[in-house]
Amino acid sequence: MRYLLDVNVMLAMCYEAHAHHDRVSSWLREKRFVHSSSLRLATSPITELGFVRIASGPAGFASDVDQAQTDLERLVAQQGLAFVEDRLRAYPLPQWVQKFTQTTDGHLLQVAVSHGLTLATLDRGIRGAEVIPEIHVRPLRVQEAGVRVDEYSNDDGLWLR
């Protein structure tokens, strides 16, 4: 499978302090395990610029623009990210784009499709993109000392015998 990475995915990949770092790392491990060498990840001018802007901004992942650019270069090298050109105009956008907040998402989706890629994102509202799934952790069960437990929990958190 081949993916164009959304900015939020790139940030989560690069910075352990990002709230979704573990989520994206888990997705990458699963994809690489399932698809091995067929997994291809890419960036674009918009996603790289967005990475630098957000990393060096109030989010505070990088101390300044230079550091964000260095972090991006390191991410590209470590992950072997390809770079795809964006030759598309700002119009037309997908029909589902109705608000100004959806314009970049709609454009990135079209860039991905034009290169035969799937847009990988953490955002749920992008029709046609692959949303990286949440990590589901089983609830913690507390047990009294000395009590034998021969039960286990299923994914719904229900105790089974």
N, C-alpha and C positions, 0 to 999 in steps of 0.2 A: 504494500500500500504506500501511496505517496501523499504527503501532506504539506500544505502551506500553513505555517504556524502563525496563529494570531499573536498579537503583542502580549496579551496576558499569559499565554503559554510560554513564550520566550522568557519573560520575567520570572515566572515560576521555575523554569528550568535552571536559570542562572543563579538565582538568589535563594539560599536556604531559608532566609528570614521571610520569604514570601508565604502568605497564608496557604497557598495551594502547591507548595513545592513537593510535598509528599504525594499529593494527588497526581501531579504530572509525572513525577518519577515512577510511580506505580504503573501508570498508563504506558510510559516508555518501555519499562521492563516487560510488560505484557506484550506489547506490540513487537518488540525485538525478539521475544521468545517465540511468539506465534509465527511471525513473518520473516524472521532471521534477516538475511541480507537484502530482502526485497523492500525493507522499510527505508523510505527516503523522506527526509525532512528539508523544508525550504523556507527561506525568508524572501521578502520583497522590499523595495524602497520604502513603502509605507510602514511595514512592520518594523524594519530596522530603525527608521526615524522615530516611530512611536516608542520603541524600546529606549532609545537614548533620551527622549523627552521625559518619559515617565520615570526612568531610573534616576535621572539627575534632578528631578523635580521634588515636590513635597513628600513623595513616598520615601525618599531618603535612602534608596538602595545604593546609589553612588554619590560621592561627595560633590561631583561636578560633571559637566558634559564630557571632559576629557576622560575621566574615570569610567563613565558610562560607555563611551566608545571603546575603551580598552576591554571592558567587561564583555561587550558585544563581540569584539574580535576573538576573545578567548572562547566564548560560547560557540561561535561559528567553527573555530578550529577543533575544539574538543568534541563537538557533536557531528562534525562533518556536514554542516548545513549547506545546502545548495542555495543559489541566488537566482530568482526568476525576475525577469524584467516586467515592468508594468507599462504596457503600451496602450492601455484602454483609456478612453475619455471618461469624463465624469458623468456622461449621459449615454444611453439611458441606464437607469438603475433598475434592479429587480422590482417587480410590482409591489412586493410586500414592504418596500421602503417608503414609509409615509412620514417619518419624523426626522429632524436633523440629526438626532442621535443614532440613526440607523444607516446613514449615508456611507460611512467608512466600512461598516460591516458588509453592506451590500456590494460595495466596490471590491473589497477583498474576496468575497465569495466569487465574483465574476473573474477576478484575476486567477484564483485557484482553478476554476473550471476551464479557463482559456489555456491553462498549462496541463490539463489532465490531472489536477490535484484535488484533494479534499481539504477544505478549511478546517483545521483543528483548533478548537476554542474552549474556553471555560464559560462562555456566554450561552444561555439557553435560547435566546430570541433570534438566532440566525438560521433561517430556514435553509436546509440543504447542507449545513455544516455538521461536522461530528463534534458533539459535546463530550469532552473528557469526563468520564464518570466519577462520581464521588467515591471516596473510599468508605466502605462500610465496615465498621469495627463492632465486634460483638460486645454487648454490655458486660461490664465487670461484675462478677458475682463474688460476694463476700461469704466466706465459709467459717464457721466456728472451729476452733482448734479441736482436733480429736474426733471430729464428725466425719464418717466415711461418706463420700459422695459417689453414687453409681449412676448419676444422671448427667445428661449433657444438654446443651441448649442448641436449638436449631436457629436458622437465620432470622426467624421472627421473634427471637428472645423467649420462646416458650420452652419450659422444661419438659424433657421427654424421659421415659424409662425404657 
